[in-house]
Amino acid sequence: MRMIIAACLFALSTSVTTNGWAKDNKMPNQMDCDQLATIPNAPMSVETCKQMMGAMQQGNGPAGARPGDENMSCSDIKAEMKTMTGVGISDAQRKENATASSEHQALIAKQQAQVTEFAAEATAATQAAAAADMATQVVTGGLVHGKAAQATAEAYQARADAMGKQMAEERKPSQDRVMNAASASTKELSQGMQSNPRFSRLIQLGIAKDCKD
């Protein structure tokens, strides 16, 4: 249920009306899904967001609501969700989400290690150059001021800029895969909510009760 709630919370993080969720713990009357068009790499399209919001509203109707819903615990919600078939995120998509995330995180960890190693090298080289500059100044009685430290710093900055660009290009395929997986998950979720008002209602309840697992 964690992934399902997380996908919905993204949609709910866009702006709401003054009668929205944060104020009275009810589903917002209107979500500004159009804001997604201004967000780079948004994990859902404006159309999917609007479909999801419409499905959530359906969950408030007689077909989605049940007596005693407000008294349901997170365990109750999860248990009822498990009885539903053909809704939510498919096993195949969950597997793709996990694989995409794992591979992306592994790449991030590798790049972080490379950055740490580079920073240590740059620091040592710059300190050595600064020491050389100081020695030159002492030997010449202050008549000559070395420029090795500045030149070394500039050289490493240029290398850092190039490395940053290269790493960004290296990350793009895995970033795209993660975003595509998120978009596909949200689409499946939205379709399930549209076809099953009760499923939509349970998601609403899970968000309201801050269910995590």
N, C-alpha and C positions, 0 to 999 in steps of 0.2 A: 504493500500500500504506500510505502514511502515515495516511490517513484511517481505514482499516480498523483498524490497530493502535491509533490514538488512541481509537477508540470502545471497543475492548476494554479498554484501559488504564483507562478510567473505571470499568468494572465491577470491575476488579482493584484499584482504589484503595479499595474498601470493606474492612472488617475481614476478616482471614483467621484460620484456626486456627494453632496454634503450629507445625504442620507445613507452613506455607504457603510461598508463592512466595519471599519475601525470605530465608527461612532456608536452603532447600535447592535453590533454582532449579528447583523443580518446580511444576506447576499446583497451586493450593491445593485441598485436599479439600472445602472448604466456603466459600462466600462469603456474607456477611451481606447479601443483597440487600434484606432488609426495611428496612435503614437508609435506602434510597433514599426511603422514604415520609416520612422526616423532613427531607429536603433540598429546599429551595425550588427550583422550576424544574429538577428533575433531568432530564437528557436521556434517561432511559429509565425505564420503569415497573418496578415490582417484578416483575411477571410476565415482562416481556421479559428482565430481568436473570437471572431463574431459568432461563428458556429458554436463554439464552446460556451460562450456567454448565453446564447439562446437555449442551448441544451440545459444549462444550469437553471434557467428560469422555468423550463419544463419540469424540472425536478421538484419545483415548489407546488406543482399542481396535484390534483387528486390521484393521478396515476403514479406519482413518485412518492408522495408523503404517506406515512403510516402512523396510526395512533401510537404514542409513546416514543416517537423518534427522538425527541429532545432528551430522553432519559437513557439513550443508548450510550454505552461506553465505547472506547476505541476498539476493545476486543470484540464487542458485539458487531461493530461496523465491519471490522476485518473478517469476522466469521461469515457474515452475510455476503460480503463481496466474493468470498471463496466459493459460494454456492452458485455463482453466476458464470455462465459460459458464453463465449463469443463476444465479450465486452472487455474493455481495458487494453492493456499493452500485451501483445502476443509474446509467447516464449521466444520465438525467433527474433523479434525486435529487442527483447530484453537481452538476449545473447549478444546481439550486435551492439547495443548500448554499452554493455560491459567490456566487450573487446575494444571498441573504439576508445572508451575512456582509459582503459588500461594501457593501451599502446601510446596514447597521447601523454599520459602521466609519466610513462617510462622515458619518452623523448624529453619532456620537460626536466626530469631529474638528470638526464645525461647532460643537457645544456647547462643546467645550474652548476654541475660539477666542472664543466669546461670554463664557465665564467669565474668560478672560485679560483681555479688554477691560474687563469689568465691574470686575475686581479693580484694574486700573490706575486706573480712574475713581474708585473708592471710596478708594483710597490717596491720590490727589491731593486729593480733596475733604476728607478727614479731616485731612490735613496743613495745608491752607489754613485750615480751621476752628481747628485748634490754634494756628496762627500768629496768628489773630485774637484768640483767647482770651489769648494771651501779651501782645499789644499792649494789650488792655484792662487787663490786670493791671498793666502798666508805667505806663500813663497814669494810672491811679487810685492808683498807689503801693501796689498790692497790696490795696486795699480791695475791689475787685470781681474776682471770678473768673469768667471767661466759661464758658459751658456749650455753646458751639457745637460743639466737638469731640465731646463725648458725644452730643449730639443728632444730629449727622451720622452718627456710627458706628452709632447705634441705627436710624436711618432706612435706612442701607445694609444693615444686618443683616436688617431686615424685607424689603427688596427681594431680598436673597440667598435668604432662606427661600422666598419666593414663586417665585423663578426656579428653585430646586432642585425644587420641587414640579411646576412647569410642565414642566421638562425631563424629569423622570421619567415624566410622562404622555405626553410626546412620544416617548420611547424605547420605551414599552411595546409598541406594535405591531411594531416591528422586533425587539425582544427576543423576543416571542412567536414571530415567524416563524423566528428562529434556533433557538429551542428546539424548535419543531415539526419543523424540518428535521433537527436532531440526533436527535430521537426516531424519525423516519421512517427515517433512515439506520441507526440501531441495530436497528430492527425488521427491515429488509431483511437486515442482516448476520446477525442471529440466525437468520432463516429459512434463509439460505444455509448456515450452519453446521449446522443441524439436518438439512438435506437432503443435505449432503455432508461426511461425517466427515473426508475428506482435507483439505478446505478448512479445517475447524476445526483440524486438526493443524498445518497450515501457519501459521495465525495464532498458535497456541501457540509454535511455533518462532520466529516473527518477534518475539514479545514477549520470549522468552527471550534472543534474540540482540540485542535493542535495535535492531531494524531501523527506519530512519527513512524511507527513500525506497521 
